[in-house]
Amino acid sequence: MKSFEYVAPKTIKEVTSALKRHGKRAMIVAGGTDLLVKMKGRALTPEVIVDIKRVPGLDEIKFDKKNGLTLGACVTMREAELSPVVRKHYAGLAEGAEIVGSVQIRNRATIVGNLCNAAPSAEVAPSLMALDAKVKIAGPRGSRTLPLDQLFAGPGKNVLKPGEWVTHVVVPSPPPRTGSAYVRHTTREAMDIAVVGVGAAVTLAPRNGICKDARIVLGAVAPTPIRAPRAESLLKGQKLTADLIAQAGQAASEEARPISDQRGSAEFRRDLTKVLTERMVTRAFEAAKKG
Ligand SMILES: Cc1cc2nc3c(=O)[nH]c(=O)nc-3n(C[C@H](O)[C@H](O)[C@H](O)COP(=O)(O)OP(=O)(O)OC[C@H]3O[C@@H](n4cnc5c(N)ncnc54)[C@H](O)[C@@H]3O)c2cc1C
């Protein structure tokens, strides 16, 4: 690994100043489970590493009914997976977090690092997008908030400008009678990345059980995680039946833009998208009925 300078600021402002001062030479490290692998392989050779783990409060998970869920940039997969609040109100997120790597990896890997790394297969992106998450960004010109689906610019690329970094993820409080779910298919049982990942969230109208809202997000089948709007619109305003959900699965598979690689052909990925979408919409629907 190439040698580098290490800085560990203690406030959000100091992190931003360090990033501004060192410009393109600097990169943030959170858990390091993506960054250090890339540095060892010399795919990335930052000269300055800005460690954000010393900033107080960034490891906090906060929830209240009015503001929803706020996850600091240092919240790990393991913390999210074990959080009673996440498991109760944001099941899809817990299901994404709990399958990342191994316990050792999840004890270091952060939710925000997974998003900023911007892999098309990023495990927590589909469920967080399905739950309408936003990211809070700090930068030299102040802070801004961005819908999560606008963070991704392509494989391994995000839209953060020089000096900007993500401080928090914010997820609104789910409306009553909302359920969410996430699943991925991998070639190996564990320690593998998704061939396809699907996150879904379904909200039912309180009285008649009609589908009020449906959000379906596909991972690893396009350069970034993507919504499946045609599949979603088939469900919205309808009474959900197995047949309708199967039609939504078919529509999602047509909306996917997969490539063929060593993990599976494009055709296989389309088939998986159909099946996994059906399963996740059904699971979110069942959870919404209980909510
Ligand atoms: C063995 C192994 C198994 C894995 N399994 C999975 C898996 O199953 N599913 C999966 O999705 N991933 C997997 N990963 C990848 C990785 O663990 C996750 O993407 C993890 O969540 C990254 O978080 P981190 O905190 O380690 O990020 P880091 O490595 O610290 O950072 C990742 C990137 O994001 C940037 N960054 C981090 N935080 C911020 C911030 N707050 N603002 C701006 N930029 C930031 C960094 O500069 C870097 O470019 C695996 C990795 C390993 C080594």
The ligand as an ORCA input file, in Angstrom:
! r2SCAN-3c Opt
* xyz 0 1
  C     -15.194     -9.341      2.785
  C     -16.145     -8.260      2.371
  C     -17.482     -8.566      2.181
  C     -18.376     -7.578      1.773
  N     -19.686     -7.924      1.574
  C     -20.555     -6.976      1.119
  C     -21.919     -7.319      0.874
  O     -22.357     -8.442      1.113
  N     -22.738     -6.334      0.390
  C     -22.279     -5.067      0.152
  O     -23.061     -4.218     -0.295
  N     -20.995     -4.722      0.391
  C     -20.118     -5.632      0.862
  N     -18.815     -5.290      1.092
  C     -18.376     -3.909      0.836
  C     -18.339     -2.996      2.080
  O     -18.199     -3.723      3.279
  C     -19.581     -2.095      2.196
  O     -19.783     -1.367      1.009
  C     -19.455     -1.135      3.395
  O     -20.726     -0.745      3.811
  C     -18.621      0.106      3.137
  O     -18.628      0.905      4.314
  P     -17.275      1.402      4.998
  O     -17.664      2.200      6.186
  O     -16.333      0.282      5.235
  O     -16.730      2.348      3.830
  P     -15.237      2.847      3.571
  O     -14.421      1.745      2.994
  O     -14.700      3.571      4.744
  O     -15.578      3.919      2.417
  C     -16.112      3.499      1.177
  C     -16.088      4.682      0.198
  O     -17.043      5.665      0.580
  C     -16.394      6.897      0.923
  N     -17.065      7.368      2.126
  C     -17.254      6.680      3.290
  N     -17.993      7.405      4.146
  C     -18.265      8.565      3.504
  C     -18.999      9.735      3.873
  N     -19.580      9.834      5.075
  N     -19.119     10.747      2.971
  C     -18.526     10.639      1.745
  N     -17.816      9.571      1.350
  C     -17.684      8.541      2.225
  C     -14.930      6.561      1.119
  O     -14.081      7.681      0.810
  C     -14.751      5.412      0.142
  O     -14.578      5.901     -1.164
  C     -17.895     -6.252      1.532
  C     -16.535     -5.943      1.734
  C     -15.663     -6.930      2.148
  C     -14.220     -6.553      2.371
*
